[in-house]
Amino acid sequence: MSAVAESARSGRRARGARTARRPRVFASGVLWIVLFGVLLSGVVAVNVAVLRLNLALDQSGRERSELRADIAGLRSQLSSASATARIARLARTELGLELADQDGIVYVDLAR
């Protein structure tokens, strides 16, 4: 064999070997599309989780404001109840007044 024929054969093999190699995995567009799809799925999952937490937080805030309103109402009732008892106690101790019988209602003429 001649050197020229041998170099032509080796040149064909070199070119053939290059074309027979697999394409690079990272250079292929399919892998990048899959990678970005997975990343976007993760972002969507995180956003959904944050929205669920916000809904739960909103519900807790509503319950908290309702409880505060209930507490304010109960404090008002307690205040008015304790004021009535305090006034009745002061009337008995300082003024000597007693609760009237409901059966024996007496009207007082204040015009005199």
C-alpha positions as CSV (number, residue, x, y, z in Angstrom):
1,M,0.0,0.0,0.0
2,S,1.1,3.5,-0.7
3,A,1.3,6.2,1.8
4,V,-1.2,8.3,0.0
5,A,-3.8,5.6,0.0
6,E,-3.2,5.0,3.7
7,S,-3.6,8.6,4.6
8,A,-6.8,8.8,2.6
9,R,-8.2,5.8,4.5
10,S,-7.2,7.2,7.9
11,G,-8.8,10.6,6.8
12,R,-12.1,8.8,6.0
13,R,-12.0,7.0,9.3
14,A,-11.4,10.2,11.2
15,R,-14.3,11.9,9.5
16,G,-16.5,8.9,9.9
17,A,-15.7,8.6,13.6
18,R,-16.6,12.2,14.2
19,T,-20.0,11.7,12.5
20,A,-20.7,8.5,14.4
21,R,-20.2,10.1,17.8
22,R,-23.3,10.8,19.8
23,P,-24.3,14.5,20.0
24,R,-23.5,16.2,23.3
25,V,-26.2,15.8,25.9
26,F,-26.1,19.3,27.1
27,A,-26.0,20.8,23.6
28,S,-29.3,19.2,22.7
29,G,-32.3,21.4,23.0
30,V,-34.5,18.6,24.5
31,L,-32.4,18.4,27.7
32,W,-32.6,22.2,28.2
33,I,-36.3,22.2,27.6
34,V,-36.7,19.4,30.2
35,L,-34.5,21.2,32.7
36,F,-36.4,24.5,32.3
37,G,-39.7,22.6,32.6
38,V,-38.6,21.1,35.9
39,L,-37.4,24.5,37.2
40,L,-40.6,26.1,36.2
41,S,-42.6,23.4,37.9
42,G,-40.7,24.0,41.1
43,V,-41.4,27.7,40.9
44,V,-45.1,27.0,40.3
45,A,-45.2,24.6,43.3
46,V,-43.6,27.2,45.6
47,N,-46.1,29.8,44.4
48,V,-49.0,27.5,45.2
49,A,-47.6,26.8,48.6
50,V,-47.2,30.5,49.3
51,L,-50.8,31.2,48.2
52,R,-52.1,28.4,50.5
53,L,-50.2,29.9,53.4
54,N,-51.6,33.3,52.6
55,L,-55.1,32.0,52.6
56,A,-54.5,30.3,56.0
57,L,-53.0,33.5,57.4
58,D,-56.0,35.5,56.1
59,Q,-58.4,33.1,57.8
60,S,-56.4,33.3,61.1
61,G,-56.5,37.1,60.9
62,R,-60.3,37.1,60.4
63,E,-60.7,34.7,63.4
64,R,-58.4,37.0,65.5
65,S,-60.5,40.1,64.7
66,E,-63.7,38.2,65.5
67,L,-62.2,37.1,68.8
68,R,-61.1,40.6,69.6
69,A,-64.7,41.9,69.0
70,D,-66.1,39.1,71.2
71,I,-63.6,40.1,74.0
72,A,-64.6,43.7,73.7
73,G,-68.3,42.8,74.0
74,L,-67.7,40.6,77.0
75,R,-65.6,43.4,78.7
76,S,-68.5,45.8,78.1
77,Q,-71.0,43.3,79.6
78,L,-68.7,42.8,82.6
79,S,-68.3,46.5,83.1
80,S,-72.0,47.2,83.0
81,A,-72.7,44.2,85.3
82,S,-70.1,45.3,87.8
83,A,-71.3,48.9,87.7
84,T,-74.9,47.8,88.5
85,A,-73.6,45.7,91.5
86,R,-71.4,48.5,92.6
87,I,-74.2,51.0,92.5
88,A,-76.6,48.7,94.4
89,R,-73.9,48.1,97.1
90,L,-73.2,51.8,97.5
91,A,-77.0,52.5,97.8
92,R,-77.3,49.9,100.5
93,T,-74.2,50.9,102.5
94,E,-74.1,54.7,102.1
95,L,-77.7,55.6,101.6
96,G,-79.4,52.8,103.5
97,L,-81.7,51.9,100.6
98,E,-83.0,48.4,100.0
99,L,-84.4,46.8,96.8
100,A,-88.1,47.4,96.5
101,D,-90.6,44.6,96.5
102,Q,-92.0,44.1,93.0
103,D,-95.4,43.4,94.5
104,G,-95.7,46.5,96.6
105,I,-94.9,49.2,94.0
106,V,-95.2,52.7,95.6
107,Y,-95.2,55.9,93.6
108,V,-93.8,59.0,95.1
109,D,-95.2,62.4,94.4
110,L,-92.3,64.7,93.7
111,A,-94.4,67.8,93.2
112,R,-94.6,68.4,96.9
